[in-house]
C-alpha cells in the first residue's frame, strides 16, 4: 500500500472495529503490500484493509467461511462481529481471528502436504465463479507488453519472460488433466502455524486449474508427500509460476519490499532452468 495511505487505512480499520464494540487502542502493522494487515489491540483482532477499487474482499470472505464450515484448515473470520465486508473512507476492511504465532520453525513437508490435500478436497466441493490460472498468465503477458507498466525491465529480460509465459502456457494448456478450484498462492507465507494446527489464509487469489499449479508455490519437498502428482506438469508449472511472479516484481506499482532484487534473482533462476534444458520453452 502507498505510504500516504497507510495512516488513513489504519484509522479506517480502527474506526470500523470500534463501531462494532471492539476495544481498539492500538494497531500493529503485520504486513504491508497490496493490502494492509493489522493486529488491533487490546481486542486482538486481525484486520485486512485494501483500497475499494482493488478489493475482492467479499469473495474472500465467502470462500473462507464456506471452507471453514466444511472443516478445511483455514483461518477463521472474527466470531465476535458479523462476518462481512466493511467499508470506510475509501477502504474495505475484513476482520479475522488473530492467531498467536507458534515458535518459529519450518513446517514439515508432510504436514504441509496433508493440509493442502485437505484444502483441495474441500475446494472440490465448492462451486464458485473464479478466474482460470491461464488468466494470470495473460495478465502477466499484458504487463510485459506495456512498457509503461514495466519501465525498468530490460529488453532481454522482457523477451525471456514473454517467451517463457507464451511457451509454457501453451504446453500446460494443451494437457487435458483434471482441474479444480485452487488456493492460487499456497506458499509458506500464506500458511499459519497455530495451536489449532496449520491454517491457510488469503483466498483472494483463488483460481481454477490443476493441483500442480498450487503445488508449484510450495517448497519442492511438499510435492513428495502429495499423492498422484504429475511430476512433468509440476516441473512446468514451477517455471511458469516463477515467470509470473517475476513479472509482477517489475510492475511499476509493485509494493513488495525488495521486489526488484527478487525479480533480478528470479530472472537468473529462469535462465538457469533454460540453460539446463530442463524444459523445452523455446517454442
BALOBA-1460 file (C-alpha; in Angstrom, 3 decimals):
// residues 283
<rec num="1" residu="x" x="0.000" y="0.000" z="0.000"/>
<rec num="2" residu="x" x="1.223" y="3.525" z="-0.755"/>
<rec num="3" residu="x" x="2.858" y="5.092" z="2.299"/>
<rec num="4" residu="x" x="0.488" y="8.051" z="2.133"/>
<rec num="5" residu="x" x="-2.472" y="5.691" z="2.533"/>
<rec num="6" residu="x" x="-1.228" y="3.612" z="5.454"/>
<rec num="7" residu="x" x="-2.298" y="6.032" z="8.194"/>
<rec num="8" residu="x" x="-5.747" y="6.504" z="6.613"/>
<rec num="9" residu="x" x="-6.176" y="2.758" z="6.178"/>
<rec num="10" residu="x" x="-5.182" y="2.142" z="9.796"/>
<rec num="11" residu="x" x="-7.594" y="4.783" z="11.024"/>
<rec num="12" residu="x" x="-10.387" y="3.249" z="8.930"/>
<rec num="13" residu="x" x="-9.786" y="-0.212" z="10.424"/>
<rec num="14" residu="x" x="-9.721" y="1.145" z="13.988"/>
<rec num="15" residu="x" x="-12.897" y="3.123" z="13.348"/>
<rec num="16" residu="x" x="-14.785" y="0.114" z="11.974"/>
<rec num="17" residu="x" x="-13.686" y="-2.144" z="14.835"/>
<rec num="18" residu="x" x="-14.659" y="0.463" z="17.428"/>
<rec num="19" residu="x" x="-18.072" y="0.896" z="15.807"/>
<rec num="20" residu="x" x="-18.595" y="-2.848" z="16.318"/>
<rec num="21" residu="x" x="-17.938" y="-2.533" z="20.073"/>
<rec num="22" residu="x" x="-14.404" y="-3.941" z="19.870"/>
<rec num="23" residu="x" x="-11.910" y="-2.128" z="22.079"/>
<rec num="24" residu="x" x="-9.121" y="-0.646" z="19.962"/>
<rec num="25" residu="x" x="-6.331" y="1.496" z="21.387"/>
<rec num="26" residu="x" x="-3.517" y="0.479" z="19.084"/>
<rec num="27" residu="x" x="-2.813" y="-1.107" z="15.698"/>
<rec num="28" residu="x" x="0.353" y="-3.030" z="14.836"/>
<rec num="29" residu="x" x="1.269" y="-3.414" z="11.158"/>
<rec num="30" residu="x" x="1.936" y="-7.101" z="10.428"/>
<rec num="31" residu="x" x="2.203" y="-6.860" z="6.643"/>
<rec num="32" residu="x" x="2.085" y="-4.070" z="4.095"/>
<rec num="33" residu="x" x="1.953" y="-4.983" z="0.414"/>
<rec num="34" residu="x" x="-1.035" y="-4.638" z="-1.887"/>
<rec num="35" residu="x" x="-3.179" y="-4.639" z="1.246"/>
<rec num="36" residu="x" x="-2.507" y="-3.748" z="4.860"/>
<rec num="37" residu="x" x="-2.701" y="-6.377" z="7.603"/>
<rec num="38" residu="x" x="-3.079" y="-5.077" z="11.148"/>
<rec num="39" residu="x" x="-3.312" y="-6.532" z="14.630"/>
<rec num="40" residu="x" x="-5.822" y="-4.451" z="16.575"/>
<rec num="41" residu="x" x="-5.303" y="-4.253" z="20.345"/>
<rec num="42" residu="x" x="-6.423" y="-4.918" z="23.008"/>
<rec num="43" residu="x" x="-9.356" y="-6.701" z="21.280"/>
<rec num="44" residu="x" x="-6.760" y="-8.848" z="19.468"/>
<rec num="45" residu="x" x="-8.403" y="-8.898" z="16.046"/>
<rec num="46" residu="x" x="-6.659" y="-9.167" z="12.694"/>
<rec num="47" residu="x" x="-7.820" y="-6.567" z="10.163"/>
<rec num="48" residu="x" x="-7.164" y="-6.721" z="6.431"/>
<rec num="49" residu="x" x="-7.507" y="-3.385" z="4.648"/>
<rec num="50" residu="x" x="-7.443" y="-2.629" z="0.921"/>
<rec num="51" residu="x" x="-8.465" y="0.274" z="-1.325"/>
<rec num="52" residu="x" x="-12.030" y="-0.155" z="-2.558"/>
<rec num="53" residu="x" x="-11.025" y="-0.254" z="-6.214"/>
<rec num="54" residu="x" x="-8.527" y="-3.104" z="-5.686"/>
<rec num="55" residu="x" x="-10.546" y="-5.432" z="-3.495"/>
<rec num="56" residu="x" x="-12.392" y="-8.683" z="-3.950"/>
<rec num="57" residu="x" x="-12.938" y="-8.956" z="-0.206"/>
<rec num="58" residu="x" x="-16.478" y="-10.323" z="-0.368"/>
<rec num="59" residu="x" x="-15.292" y="-13.247" z="-2.472"/>
<rec num="60" residu="x" x="-12.505" y="-13.990" z="0.011"/>
<rec num="61" residu="x" x="-14.901" y="-13.830" z="2.969"/>
<rec num="62" residu="x" x="-17.417" y="-16.130" z="1.284"/>
<rec num="63" residu="x" x="-14.818" y="-18.735" z="0.285"/>
<rec num="64" residu="x" x="-13.069" y="-18.743" z="3.675"/>
<rec num="65" residu="x" x="-16.371" y="-19.076" z="5.534"/>
<rec num="66" residu="x" x="-17.609" y="-21.949" z="3.364"/>
<rec num="67" residu="x" x="-14.295" y="-23.783" z="3.609"/>
<rec num="68" residu="x" x="-14.200" y="-23.303" z="7.367"/>
<rec num="69" residu="x" x="-17.734" y="-24.675" z="7.718"/>
<rec num="70" residu="x" x="-16.666" y="-27.819" z="5.857"/>
<rec num="71" residu="x" x="-13.741" y="-28.410" z="8.214"/>
<rec num="72" residu="x" x="-10.918" y="-27.244" z="5.954"/>
<rec num="73" residu="x" x="-7.697" y="-25.912" z="7.523"/>
<rec num="74" residu="x" x="-8.371" y="-22.188" z="7.034"/>
<rec num="75" residu="x" x="-8.130" y="-19.109" z="9.237"/>
<rec num="76" residu="x" x="-11.494" y="-18.079" z="10.670"/>
<rec num="77" residu="x" x="-13.291" y="-14.770" z="10.474"/>
<rec num="78" residu="x" x="-13.626" y="-12.878" z="13.763"/>
<rec num="79" residu="x" x="-16.561" y="-14.549" z="15.592"/>
<rec num="80" residu="x" x="-17.498" y="-11.557" z="17.780"/>
<rec num="81" residu="x" x="-18.804" y="-9.483" z="14.884"/>
<rec num="82" residu="x" x="-20.906" y="-10.028" z="11.786"/>
<rec num="83" residu="x" x="-18.889" y="-11.882" z="9.166"/>
<rec num="84" residu="x" x="-18.998" y="-9.419" z="6.287"/>
<rec num="85" residu="x" x="-17.035" y="-6.771" z="4.421"/>
<rec num="86" residu="x" x="-16.958" y="-3.285" z="5.951"/>
<rec num="87" residu="x" x="-16.246" y="-0.045" z="4.100"/>
<rec num="88" residu="x" x="-14.848" y="3.229" z="5.464"/>
<rec num="89" residu="x" x="-13.073" y="6.215" z="3.906"/>
<rec num="90" residu="x" x="-12.358" y="4.533" z="0.556"/>
<rec num="91" residu="x" x="-11.158" y="1.259" z="2.091"/>
<rec num="92" residu="x" x="-12.692" y="-2.163" z="2.587"/>
<rec num="93" residu="x" x="-11.964" y="-3.885" z="5.880"/>
<rec num="94" residu="x" x="-12.414" y="-7.516" z="6.856"/>
<rec num="95" residu="x" x="-11.935" y="-8.766" z="10.422"/>
<rec num="96" residu="x" x="-10.375" y="-12.141" z="11.193"/>
<rec num="97" residu="x" x="-9.331" y="-14.239" z="14.160"/>
<rec num="98" residu="x" x="-5.816" y="-13.370" z="15.284"/>
<rec num="99" residu="x" x="-3.660" y="-16.452" z="15.810"/>
<rec num="100" residu="x" x="-0.670" y="-16.061" z="18.079"/>
<rec num="101" residu="x" x="2.378" y="-17.339" z="16.156"/>
<rec num="102" residu="x" x="3.975" y="-20.515" z="17.397"/>
<rec num="103" residu="x" x="7.726" y="-20.710" z="17.926"/>
<rec num="104" residu="x" x="9.396" y="-20.169" z="14.521"/>
<rec num="105" residu="x" x="10.187" y="-23.376" z="12.716"/>
<rec num="106" residu="x" x="9.856" y="-24.822" z="9.273"/>
<rec num="107" residu="x" x="6.663" y="-26.681" z="8.551"/>
<rec num="108" residu="x" x="7.441" y="-30.371" z="7.917"/>
<rec num="109" residu="x" x="6.783" y="-31.069" z="4.204"/>
<rec num="110" residu="x" x="4.490" y="-33.991" z="5.043"/>
<rec num="111" residu="x" x="2.340" y="-31.759" z="7.277"/>
<rec num="112" residu="x" x="2.240" y="-29.034" z="4.628"/>
<rec num="113" residu="x" x="1.152" y="-31.574" z="2.009"/>
<rec num="114" residu="x" x="-1.522" y="-33.058" z="4.284"/>
<rec num="115" residu="x" x="-3.008" y="-29.614" z="4.936"/>
<rec num="116" residu="x" x="-3.010" y="-28.828" z="1.210"/>
<rec num="117" residu="x" x="-4.679" y="-32.167" z="0.400"/>
<rec num="118" residu="x" x="-7.409" y="-31.328" z="2.932"/>
<rec num="119" residu="x" x="-7.839" y="-27.846" z="1.480"/>
<rec num="120" residu="x" x="-8.081" y="-29.132" z="-2.090"/>
<rec num="121" residu="x" x="-10.623" y="-31.770" z="-1.043"/>
<rec num="122" residu="x" x="-12.849" y="-29.065" z="0.413"/>
<rec num="123" residu="x" x="-12.351" y="-26.801" z="-2.588"/>
<rec num="124" residu="x" x="-13.501" y="-29.527" z="-4.974"/>
<rec num="125" residu="x" x="-16.919" y="-29.297" z="-3.313"/>
<rec num="126" residu="x" x="-17.288" y="-25.540" z="-3.864"/>
<rec num="127" residu="x" x="-18.994" y="-24.197" z="-6.957"/>
<rec num="128" residu="x" x="-17.934" y="-20.557" z="-7.168"/>
<rec num="129" residu="x" x="-17.056" y="-18.442" z="-10.217"/>
<rec num="130" residu="x" x="-13.296" y="-17.897" z="-10.317"/>
<rec num="131" residu="x" x="-10.686" y="-16.966" z="-12.920"/>
<rec num="132" residu="x" x="-8.703" y="-19.691" z="-14.677"/>
<rec num="133" residu="x" x="-4.990" y="-19.870" z="-13.890"/>
<rec num="134" residu="x" x="-4.290" y="-19.018" z="-17.532"/>
<rec num="135" residu="x" x="-5.911" y="-15.626" z="-16.899"/>
<rec num="136" residu="x" x="-2.958" y="-14.921" z="-14.618"/>
<rec num="137" residu="x" x="-0.589" y="-15.831" z="-17.455"/>
<rec num="138" residu="x" x="-2.450" y="-13.475" z="-19.782"/>
<rec num="139" residu="x" x="-2.279" y="-10.642" z="-17.250"/>
<rec num="140" residu="x" x="1.485" y="-11.088" z="-16.906"/>
<rec num="141" residu="x" x="1.862" y="-11.024" z="-20.693"/>
<rec num="142" residu="x" x="-0.087" y="-7.775" z="-20.810"/>
<rec num="143" residu="x" x="2.218" y="-6.241" z="-18.217"/>
<rec num="144" residu="x" x="5.233" y="-7.228" z="-20.309"/>
<rec num="145" residu="x" x="3.706" y="-5.810" z="-23.481"/>
<rec num="146" residu="x" x="3.097" y="-2.479" z="-21.732"/>
<rec num="147" residu="x" x="6.472" y="-0.811" z="-21.237"/>
<rec num="148" residu="x" x="4.877" y="1.959" z="-19.208"/>
<rec num="149" residu="x" x="3.711" y="-0.683" z="-16.741"/>
<rec num="150" residu="x" x="7.167" y="-2.344" z="-16.512"/>
<rec num="151" residu="x" x="9.554" y="0.519" z="-17.375"/>
<rec num="152" residu="x" x="12.639" y="-0.821" z="-15.549"/>
<rec num="153" residu="x" x="12.660" y="-4.228" z="-17.237"/>
<rec num="154" residu="x" x="15.498" y="-4.690" z="-19.753"/>
<rec num="155" residu="x" x="14.604" y="-5.800" z="-23.288"/>
<rec num="156" residu="x" x="16.403" y="-9.143" z="-22.993"/>
<rec num="157" residu="x" x="14.628" y="-9.899" z="-19.714"/>
<rec num="158" residu="x" x="11.293" y="-8.855" z="-21.181"/>
<rec num="159" residu="x" x="11.837" y="-11.262" z="-24.081"/>
<rec num="160" residu="x" x="12.840" y="-14.070" z="-21.720"/>
<rec num="161" residu="x" x="9.707" y="-13.687" z="-19.632"/>
<rec num="162" residu="x" x="7.395" y="-13.267" z="-22.629"/>
<rec num="163" residu="x" x="8.789" y="-16.376" z="-24.316"/>
<rec num="164" residu="x" x="8.570" y="-18.420" z="-21.120"/>
<rec num="165" residu="x" x="4.976" y="-17.416" z="-20.426"/>
<rec num="166" residu="x" x="3.863" y="-17.985" z="-24.010"/>
<rec num="167" residu="x" x="5.582" y="-21.324" z="-24.492"/>
<rec num="168" residu="x" x="4.864" y="-22.898" z="-21.126"/>
<rec num="169" residu="x" x="1.333" y="-21.522" z="-21.085"/>
<rec num="170" residu="x" x="0.717" y="-23.327" z="-24.364"/>
<rec num="171" residu="x" x="2.341" y="-26.585" z="-23.241"/>
<rec num="172" residu="x" x="0.446" y="-26.711" z="-19.944"/>
<rec num="173" residu="x" x="-2.794" y="-25.570" z="-21.532"/>
<rec num="174" residu="x" x="-2.661" y="-28.420" z="-24.060"/>
<rec num="175" residu="x" x="-2.698" y="-31.013" z="-21.292"/>
<rec num="176" residu="x" x="-6.131" y="-32.440" z="-20.558"/>
<rec num="177" residu="x" x="-5.671" y="-33.278" z="-16.878"/>
<rec num="178" residu="x" x="-8.298" y="-32.640" z="-14.182"/>
<rec num="179" residu="x" x="-8.819" y="-29.088" z="-12.914"/>
<rec num="180" residu="x" x="-10.488" y="-27.742" z="-9.783"/>
<rec num="181" residu="x" x="-10.772" y="-24.703" z="-7.522"/>
<rec num="182" residu="x" x="-7.321" y="-23.795" z="-6.173"/>
<rec num="183" residu="x" x="-5.958" y="-21.518" z="-3.471"/>
<rec num="184" residu="x" x="-3.845" y="-19.797" z="-6.109"/>
<rec num="185" residu="x" x="-0.823" y="-18.946" z="-3.939"/>
<rec num="186" residu="x" x="-0.399" y="-21.519" z="-1.133"/>
<rec num="187" residu="x" x="3.214" y="-20.567" z="-0.400"/>
<rec num="188" residu="x" x="4.603" y="-20.727" z="3.177"/>
<rec num="189" residu="x" x="3.710" y="-17.053" z="3.738"/>
<rec num="190" residu="x" x="0.031" y="-17.973" z="3.389"/>
<rec num="191" residu="x" x="0.198" y="-20.848" z="5.871"/>
<rec num="192" residu="x" x="-0.036" y="-20.156" z="9.602"/>
<rec num="193" residu="x" x="1.366" y="-22.457" z="12.278"/>
<rec num="194" residu="x" x="-1.057" y="-22.190" z="15.196"/>
<rec num="195" residu="x" x="-2.079" y="-24.140" z="18.282"/>
<rec num="196" residu="x" x="-5.031" y="-25.250" z="16.142"/>
<rec num="197" residu="x" x="-2.686" y="-26.706" z="13.528"/>
<rec num="198" residu="x" x="-1.756" y="-25.415" z="10.079"/>
<rec num="199" residu="x" x="-4.215" y="-22.882" z="8.634"/>
<rec num="200" residu="x" x="-4.282" y="-21.313" z="5.174"/>
<rec num="201" residu="x" x="-5.019" y="-17.613" z="4.686"/>
<rec num="202" residu="x" x="-5.512" y="-15.165" z="1.803"/>
<rec num="203" residu="x" x="-8.111" y="-16.575" z="-0.580"/>
<rec num="204" residu="x" x="-8.350" y="-13.572" z="-2.876"/>
<rec num="205" residu="x" x="-6.060" y="-15.370" z="-5.348"/>
<rec num="206" residu="x" x="-8.321" y="-18.403" z="-5.904"/>
<rec num="207" residu="x" x="-8.419" y="-19.726" z="-9.460"/>
<rec num="208" residu="x" x="-9.195" y="-22.918" z="-11.377"/>
<rec num="209" residu="x" x="-6.504" y="-25.235" z="-12.654"/>
<rec num="210" residu="x" x="-4.542" y="-28.419" z="-11.918"/>
<rec num="211" residu="x" x="-3.408" y="-29.044" z="-8.345"/>
<rec num="212" residu="x" x="0.153" y="-28.929" z="-9.682"/>
<rec num="213" residu="x" x="-0.273" y="-25.163" z="-10.157"/>
<rec num="214" residu="x" x="-0.860" y="-24.799" z="-6.402"/>
<rec num="215" residu="x" x="1.975" y="-27.193" z="-5.568"/>
<rec num="216" residu="x" x="4.305" y="-25.057" z="-7.681"/>
<rec num="217" residu="x" x="4.015" y="-22.350" z="-4.988"/>
<rec num="218" residu="x" x="5.009" y="-24.701" z="-2.163"/>
<rec num="219" residu="x" x="8.518" y="-25.906" z="-1.259"/>
<rec num="220" residu="x" x="9.664" y="-28.703" z="-3.569"/>
<rec num="221" residu="x" x="9.692" y="-31.313" z="-0.784"/>
<rec num="222" residu="x" x="5.936" y="-30.866" z="-0.255"/>
<rec num="223" residu="x" x="5.102" y="-32.490" z="-3.591"/>
<rec num="224" residu="x" x="6.866" y="-35.681" z="-2.475"/>
<rec num="225" residu="x" x="4.097" y="-36.189" z="0.083"/>
<rec num="226" residu="x" x="1.162" y="-35.142" z="-2.104"/>
<rec num="227" residu="x" x="-0.474" y="-38.175" z="-3.792"/>
<rec num="228" residu="x" x="-0.927" y="-38.518" z="-7.541"/>
<rec num="229" residu="x" x="1.262" y="-35.633" z="-8.682"/>
<rec num="230" residu="x" x="2.136" y="-35.353" z="-12.381"/>
<rec num="231" residu="x" x="5.835" y="-34.559" z="-11.965"/>
<rec num="232" residu="x" x="6.316" y="-33.297" z="-15.530"/>
<rec num="233" residu="x" x="3.359" y="-30.944" z="-15.196"/>
<rec num="234" residu="x" x="4.584" y="-29.784" z="-11.797"/>
<rec num="235" residu="x" x="8.032" y="-29.021" z="-13.209"/>
<rec num="236" residu="x" x="6.455" y="-26.936" z="-15.975"/>
<rec num="237" residu="x" x="4.148" y="-25.172" z="-13.517"/>
<rec num="238" residu="x" x="7.086" y="-24.234" z="-11.281"/>
<rec num="239" residu="x" x="8.794" y="-22.339" z="-14.087"/>
<rec num="240" residu="x" x="5.513" y="-20.806" z="-15.232"/>
<rec num="241" residu="x" x="4.746" y="-19.558" z="-11.710"/>
<rec num="242" residu="x" x="8.279" y="-18.214" z="-11.396"/>
<rec num="243" residu="x" x="7.831" y="-16.265" z="-14.639"/>
<rec num="244" residu="x" x="4.506" y="-14.849" z="-13.439"/>
<rec num="245" residu="x" x="5.740" y="-13.659" z="-10.057"/>
<rec num="246" residu="x" x="8.942" y="-12.314" z="-11.614"/>
<rec num="247" residu="x" x="6.833" y="-10.207" z="-13.963"/>
<rec num="248" residu="x" x="4.874" y="-8.817" z="-11.009"/>
<rec num="249" residu="x" x="8.093" y="-7.753" z="-9.311"/>
<rec num="250" residu="x" x="8.834" y="-5.455" z="-12.278"/>
<rec num="251" residu="x" x="5.394" y="-3.833" z="-12.215"/>
<rec num="252" residu="x" x="5.809" y="-0.117" z="-11.527"/>
<rec num="253" residu="x" x="3.162" y="-0.355" z="-8.777"/>
<rec num="254" residu="x" x="4.633" y="-3.393" z="-7.010"/>
<rec num="255" residu="x" x="4.722" y="-2.807" z="-3.251"/>
<rec num="256" residu="x" x="6.657" y="-5.897" z="-2.163"/>
<rec num="257" residu="x" x="9.748" y="-4.986" z="-0.124"/>
<rec num="258" residu="x" x="12.933" y="-5.853" z="-2.081"/>
<rec num="259" residu="x" x="10.727" y="-6.630" z="-5.061"/>
<rec num="260" residu="x" x="13.239" y="-5.543" z="-7.697"/>
<rec num="261" residu="x" x="16.016" y="-7.556" z="-6.045"/>
<rec num="262" residu="x" x="13.829" y="-10.644" z="-6.011"/>
<rec num="263" residu="x" x="12.861" y="-10.009" z="-9.629"/>
<rec num="264" residu="x" x="16.517" y="-9.981" z="-10.663"/>
<rec num="265" residu="x" x="17.267" y="-13.178" z="-8.711"/>
<rec num="266" residu="x" x="14.298" y="-14.977" z="-10.237"/>
<rec num="267" residu="x" x="15.292" y="-13.945" z="-13.756"/>
<rec num="268" residu="x" x="18.606" y="-15.702" z="-13.143"/>
<rec num="269" residu="x" x="16.774" y="-18.823" z="-11.968"/>
<rec num="270" residu="x" x="14.625" y="-18.882" z="-15.104"/>
<rec num="271" residu="x" x="17.728" y="-18.553" z="-17.302"/>
<rec num="272" residu="x" x="19.411" y="-21.354" z="-15.383"/>
<rec num="273" residu="x" x="16.409" y="-23.631" z="-15.933"/>
<rec num="274" residu="x" x="16.548" y="-22.991" z="-19.657"/>
<rec num="275" residu="x" x="20.322" y="-23.480" z="-19.821"/>
<rec num="276" residu="x" x="19.950" y="-26.849" z="-18.098"/>
<rec num="277" residu="x" x="17.462" y="-27.824" z="-20.828"/>
<rec num="278" residu="x" x="15.084" y="-28.909" z="-18.101"/>
<rec num="279" residu="x" x="12.216" y="-27.639" z="-20.192"/>
<rec num="280" residu="x" x="11.571" y="-27.094" z="-23.865"/>
<rec num="281" residu="x" x="10.308" y="-23.483" z="-23.715"/>
<rec num="282" residu="x" x="11.795" y="-22.183" z="-26.927"/>
<rec num="283" residu="x" x="8.597" y="-22.514" z="-28.974"/>
